[in-house]
């Protein structure tokens, strides 16, 4: 709810009359005169969104790079390269497992206009 003094009030609408609107907010039940109200909007959840797909590209690169290093180390019979490849593969996998569940769906909202003072 946008008020005449550019103030904002948020809460559930309790009662509407010709003289005022009663809202339920953190301060309790409050009646606001209709002459003070400029606009009332209703916030509606429109869906959810996740992080962009390209967030996983560095982790995938780390895993594939480690796997390629392990293969090169095995072909060259170089233990140090193979060990570094396994460490890189392990670190990439652990980071992927740790950060995967952190990307929970976030709600998206839209404000829909309900009332505008004439």
N, C-alpha and C positions, 0 to 999 in steps of 0.2 A: 504494500500500500504506500503510495507516494502522497505526502501531505503538502499543503500550500507553502509551508516554510522550507521546502525541499528536504524534509525529513523522511526517513523510511521506517515503516513499522512492519514487522513480520509476525505472522501468527495465523491461527485458524479462525475463520469467521464464525462467530457464535450466533449473533442475531442482527437482522437488518430491519431498520424502520425508516419512516420518512424523515426523521430528524438526525439519525446517526447510525453508526455501525459498531457493534460490539465484537471485539476480537479477543481471543485467548492467546496470550503470549507468555514470555518468561516472567512478566510482572503481574500476571493474573488476568482477570477479566477487565478490559478497559473499553469504555465507550468513547468513540471519536465522532464529533459533529460532522455531518455530511458536507457542510460548507468548507471544512478543512481538507477534505479528500480531493485530490486531483485525479488519481488513477488507482485502480485495483488490478493487479495481475495475479494469475494463478500459475505456480511453478509445477510443471508436469515432467515426469521422467519419460524421455522419448526412446531410450535404448541404452546400450552399453558400448564401450569401446576398449580396445586393448592397445598396448604399445605397438608402434609401427613394426613391420616385419624386419626392417633393417637393423633393429637392435640386436638380433641374434647373429648377425653376420660376423662380428669379431670372435665370438665363441666358436662358431662353426669353422672359421678359418683356423683357429687355434687347434681344434680337434683334428681337422684334415691335415694341417701342417705337421702335427705330431705323428699322425699315422704315416704320412709320406716319409718322414725322417726315420721312423722305425724300419720301413721297407728298405730305404737306401742304406741304413746301417747294417741290415741283415744281408743285403746283396754284397756290400763292400766288406763284410765280416769285421766291422769296426764296432767294438763294444761301447766306446764312449759316445759315438753318434747314436747308437741304438738306445743307450740309457737316456740320453737327452731327449730322444724322440718319445720314449715311454713317459718321461716326466712331463713333457709338453702335452701329450695326449691325456695323461691323468689330470693335469691341472685344468685343461680345457673342459674335460668331462665334469670335474667337480664344480667348476664355475657354472657350467650349463645346468647342472642339477640344483645348485644353490639359487640361481637367479630365475630359473623357470617358474617356480610357484609364486615369485614375488610379483609377477605381472598378472594381477587379478583384474577382472573386468571392472571398469570404472563407469558409473552411471553418467549419462548425459541428460541435461535438462533443457527445457524450453519455457520461456515465460509467455503465457497467453493472456492477452488483454481481456479483462472482464468488464470493466467500467471506466469511462472517461467522463469527467465532469463537463457538462455542456457549457 
